[in-house]
């Protein structure tokens, strides 16, 4: 099951007993999923939802909290909307319900944001408003670089109200307009986890966190593997460059070369891709990594000095630019 569907399924089954929270949730669902229509001079409320469980939850709350009956219309998917849509419609006493839920103010004018009784309420009511908004038009993407918890809003006023509700829960959320559509987005991973916990989606939160940790571990492992691989390539190239310089040093110095420096150089030539530590173990008697490095360094310095005295190319003369950069 996709994360969004899992969260909505869990939220639709969440038991909420506090009346003020149920009112906040209903108000948000109607505001974010529905609209007011005038049909034959009567106010009709419609809320379009994408899950049957959310539609049943809304109908039940309207009946139990406000005492109004509603009807459910199933709209078959077509075009890009493949799944069914569920429309909860309140025809009888629609205006009364609109006033009770705060969709209409005292003068009968539509409220563009969230109702004042929701905006001015406490944290539990803010959580319920977010739960209703997510059930209406929310989505949750997989953990990763572009992970987000997002709610599509009916207008900028509703988006700002939702941002304010998140702020009361100390969760950072941003309102943004994308292609003419207002959205509220939470992108920080910890903030997404906190919001899922606030909404009551405990099972979905556990799944999201497990996938988040798995992705972070995989990303760390890939970075370490790439880092190790790059280091190995760099070490191998450095060894090849050192081998080429040692060959040139032997040509410059000929027989005029101390025996201990010659042995170190011969080890380098015989094992061109070996590390300095490995060369030390191959020496007789064994040498430390620093001892091998010091002897090869003195060999090359001696050869470069002799080349300068003779006016001939030094040990770096035959190296390509990328090897010289090492």
VOGU-3710 file (C-alpha; in Angstrom, 3 decimals, decimal comma):
1> xxxxxxxxxx> 0,000/0,000/0,000  1,324/3,443/-0,919  2,260/5,642/2,019  -0,483/8,196/1,339  -3,173/5,507/1,193  -1,796/3,881/4,337  -1,881/7,142/6,282  -5,427/7,954/5,148  -6,646/4,454/5,948  -5,208/4,673/9,452
11> xxxxxxxxxx> -6,549/8,181/10,077  -10,012/7,180/8,863  -10,066/4,441/11,520  -8,719/6,631/14,348  -11,083/6,933/17,314  -11,634/10,535/18,415  -13,997/11,218/21,319  -13,497/14,931/22,035  -16,347/16,863/20,406  -14,312/20,010/19,662
21> xxxxxxxxxx> -11,716/17,896/17,837  -14,379/16,158/15,779  -15,830/19,549/14,853  -12,399/20,831/13,781  -11,814/17,734/11,667  -15,214/18,005/9,951  -14,715/21,718/9,289  -11,300/21,069/7,712  -12,546/18,166/5,610  -15,440/20,204/4,259
31> xxxxxxxxxx> -13,185/23,197/3,639  -10,370/21,325/1,885  -12,404/18,687/0,059  -15,631/20,474/-0,621  -17,452/23,605/-1,437  -20,716/25,445/-1,131  -23,194/25,406/-3,989  -26,470/27,193/-4,504  -29,023/24,827/-6,038  -32,600/26,100/-6,500
41> xxxxxxxxxx> -31,930/28,816/-3,967  -30,660/26,372/-1,328  -27,137/25,996/0,061  -25,748/22,551/-0,685  -22,469/21,240/0,773  -20,340/18,789/-1,173  -17,078/17,161/-0,161  -15,165/14,978/-2,648  -12,825/12,403/-1,112  -10,589/9,731/-2,618
51> xxxxxxxxxx> -11,227/6,945/-0,090  -14,457/5,301/0,983  -13,229/5,110/4,592  -12,751/8,890/4,769  -16,213/9,449/3,269  -17,797/7,142/5,844  -15,943/8,915/8,631  -17,192/12,321/7,448  -20,794/11,146/7,121  -20,714/9,599/10,578
61> xxxxxxxxxx> -19,295/12,760/12,167  -21,864/14,987/10,434  -24,663/12,778/11,745  -23,355/12,283/15,297  -21,944/15,762/15,981  -24,360/17,966/14,032  -27,391/15,723/13,570  -27,617/16,168/9,796  -28,098/13,443/7,226  -25,935/13,215/4,114
71> xxxxxxxxxx> -25,849/11,159/0,960  -22,913/9,395/-0,642  -22,300/9,432/-4,386  -19,619/7,223/-5,934  -18,006/8,696/-9,042  -16,134/6,192/-11,213  -12,616/7,106/-12,234  -11,887/8,290/-15,765  -8,873/9,707/-17,565  -5,976/10,465/-15,233
81> xxxxxxxxxx> -8,240/9,802/-12,224  -8,380/6,041/-12,310  -9,725/5,420/-8,810  -13,265/6,067/-7,626  -14,144/9,354/-5,974  -16,622/9,614/-3,111  -18,822/12,690/-2,826  -20,525/13,403/0,487  -23,462/15,761/-0,121  -25,663/17,563/2,373
91> xxxxxxxxxx> -28,759/19,020/0,723  -31,295/19,330/3,528  -30,225/21,938/6,075  -27,034/22,555/4,127  -26,981/26,214/5,136  -27,418/25,278/8,799  -24,465/22,878/8,636  -22,382/25,489/6,798  -22,970/27,965/9,624  -22,335/25,358/12,327
101> xxxxxxxxxx> -19,031/24,284/10,808  -17,881/27,840/10,096  -18,029/27,630/6,309  -20,370/30,645/6,452  -19,946/33,580/8,840  -22,746/35,283/10,786  -23,656/37,362/7,745  -23,905/34,332/5,493  -20,646/35,043/3,650  -18,242/32,167/2,802
111> xxxxxxxxxx> -15,175/31,882/5,030  -12,028/31,652/2,894  -9,663/30,231/5,491  -10,375/27,936/8,401  -13,258/28,887/10,721  -12,370/31,220/13,637  -13,327/28,558/16,187  -10,664/26,278/14,688  -7,975/28,943/14,296  -8,374/30,160/17,870
121> xxxxxxxxxx> -8,647/26,693/19,455  -5,973/24,639/21,195  -3,387/22,174/19,978  -5,726/19,127/19,919  -8,086/21,045/17,625  -5,126/22,084/15,429  -4,131/18,423/15,136  -7,709/17,526/14,198  -7,800/20,261/11,551  -4,607/18,909/9,993
131> xxxxxxxxxx> -6,040/15,390/10,129  -9,153/16,525/8,280  -7,106/18,465/5,722  -4,864/15,475/5,054  -7,835/13,131/4,663  -9,278/15,610/2,202  -6,265/16,469/0,048  -3,041/15,233/1,635  -0,136/13,189/0,316  3,055/11,652/1,686
141> xxxxxxxxxx> 6,022/10,728/-0,504  8,720/8,146/0,147  11,659/9,158/2,367  14,555/10,576/0,405  15,993/13,746/-1,028  12,566/15,015/-2,181  10,391/13,571/0,593  7,439/15,691/1,666  4,127/15,721/3,463  1,828/17,964/1,472
151> xxxxxxxxxx> -1,741/19,268/1,540  -3,412/20,880/-1,471  -5,435/23,889/-0,349  -8,532/25,617/-1,787  -6,870/29,026/-1,520  -4,053/31,034/0,068  -6,126/31,877/3,141  -6,704/28,207/3,940  -3,000/27,494/3,328  -1,905/30,206/5,768
161> xxxxxxxxxx> -4,390/28,944/8,357  -2,939/25,448/8,041  0,603/26,798/8,394  -0,508/28,618/11,558  -1,994/25,402/12,953  1,310/23,597/12,308  3,192/26,424/14,002  1,074/25,953/17,131  2,303/22,347/17,145  5,892/23,642/16,695
171> xxxxxxxxxx> 6,183/21,947/13,299  7,694/23,990/10,425  5,450/24,103/7,360  5,512/26,384/4,333  2,745/27,677/2,080  3,616/27,834/-1,605  1,843/28,262/-4,914  2,690/25,801/-7,693  1,072/26,267/-11,115  -1,720/28,301/-9,608
181> xxxxxxxxxx> -2,457/25,754/-6,855  -1,866/26,596/-3,196  -0,110/23,961/-1,138  1,271/23,526/2,355  4,457/21,477/2,438  6,577/19,891/5,165  9,942/18,656/3,871  12,137/18,092/6,922  12,223/14,394/7,836  11,933/14,972/11,584
191> xxxxxxxxxx> 9,060/17,409/11,039  7,227/14,863/8,875  7,635/12,255/11,607  6,351/14,708/14,210  3,302/15,567/12,095  2,425/11,909/11,476  2,588/11,334/15,218  0,377/14,374/15,853  -2,179/13,186/13,313  -2,351/9,777/14,981
201> xxxxxxxxxx> -0,844/7,731/12,133  1,406/5,621/14,363  1,583/2,579/12,099  2,345/4,651/9,005  4,952/6,588/10,998  6,749/3,358/11,868  6,787/2,283/8,209  8,001/5,720/7,085  10,789/5,764/9,692  11,930/2,255/8,760
211> xxxxxxxxxx> 12,167/3,234/5,090  13,884/6,483/6,029  16,546/4,691/8,107  17,038/2,055/5,394  17,559/4,751/2,765  19,989/6,694/4,968  22,011/3,549/5,699  22,105/2,657/1,998  23,163/6,196/1,108  25,925/6,172/3,724
221> xxxxxxxxxx> 27,178/2,792/2,506  27,241/4,029/-1,090  29,152/7,165/-0,116  31,717/5,131/1,830  32,091/2,655/-1,029  32,609/5,484/-3,514  35,094/7,129/-1,153  37,061/3,898/-0,694  37,004/3,229/-4,421  38,317/6,720/-5,176
231> xxxxxxxxxx> 41,091/6,296/-2,605  42,107/2,963/-4,096  42,250/4,435/-7,590  44,270/7,387/-6,344  46,700/5,116/-4,482  47,155/2,893/-7,539  47,842/5,881/-9,792  50,311/7,303/-7,257  52,127/3,955/-7,152  52,351/3,844/-10,961
241> xxxxxxxxxx> 53,706/7,405/-11,012  56,282/6,530/-8,359  57,323/3,467/-10,344  57,880/5,540/-13,486  59,998/8,055/-11,555  62,089/5,278/-9,998  62,822/3,853/-13,470  64,030/7,265/-14,578  66,083/7,631/-11,388  67,896/4,362/-12,145
251> xxxxxxxxxx> 68,668/5,646/-15,646  70,068/8,922/-14,282  72,137/7,478/-11,426  73,255/4,196/-12,981  75,660/2,306/-10,693  76,285/5,351/-8,525  73,487/4,563/-6,079  73,489/3,500/-2,387  72,422/-0,140/-1,946  69,551/0,552/0,504
261> xxxxxxxxxx> 68,032/3,093/-1,903  68,453/0,670/-4,804  66,622/-2,080/-2,879  63,713/0,257/-2,119  63,543/1,296/-5,773  63,645/-2,291/-7,005  60,763/-3,185/-4,664  58,766/-0,303/-6,130  59,458/-1,468/-9,693  58,690/-5,105/-8,911
271> xxxxxxxxxx> 55,361/-4,291/-7,232  54,139/-1,122/-8,950  50,559/-1,229/-7,573  51,457/-2,251/-4,016  51,043/0,187/-1,150  54,015/1,461/0,846  52,942/-0,699/3,755  52,911/-3,786/1,512  56,365/-2,902/0,144  57,701/-2,686/3,673
281> xxxxxxxxxx> 56,489/-6,218/4,423  58,192/-7,504/1,237  61,561/-5,967/2,166  64,330/-8,090/3,706  64,504/-7,325/6,542  60,937/-5,885/6,754  60,641/-2,108/6,878  58,002/0,283/8,133  55,825/2,238/5,743  57,645/5,473/6,643
291> xxxxxxxxxx> 61,051/3,884/6,074  60,118/2,737/2,565  58,637/6,143/1,735  61,735/7,917/3,024  64,119/5,766/0,968  62,154/6,195/-2,251  61,886/9,931/-1,597  65,688/10,204/-1,131  66,253/8,124/-4,265  64,132/10,466/-6,367
301> xxxxxxxxxx> 65,619/13,595/-4,797  69,141/12,345/-5,467  68,267/11,567/-9,087  66,589/14,964/-9,639  69,641/16,753/-8,226  71,982/14,781/-10,499  69,727/15,483/-13,518  69,847/19,218/-12,762  73,657/19,105/-12,577  73,859/17,262/-15,903
311> xxxxxxxxxx> 71,176/19,389/-17,576  68,998/16,431/-18,495  65,269/15,700/-17,858  64,514/14,801/-14,251  62,350/11,956/-12,895  59,070/13,809/-13,583  59,823/14,472/-17,232  57,954/11,482/-18,614  54,821/11,735/-16,458  51,425/12,782/-17,829
321> xxxxxx> 49,710/15,851/-16,332  47,134/13,783/-14,394  49,918/11,745/-12,741  51,852/14,905/-11,887  48,825/16,195/-9,959  49,012/13,278/-7,489
//
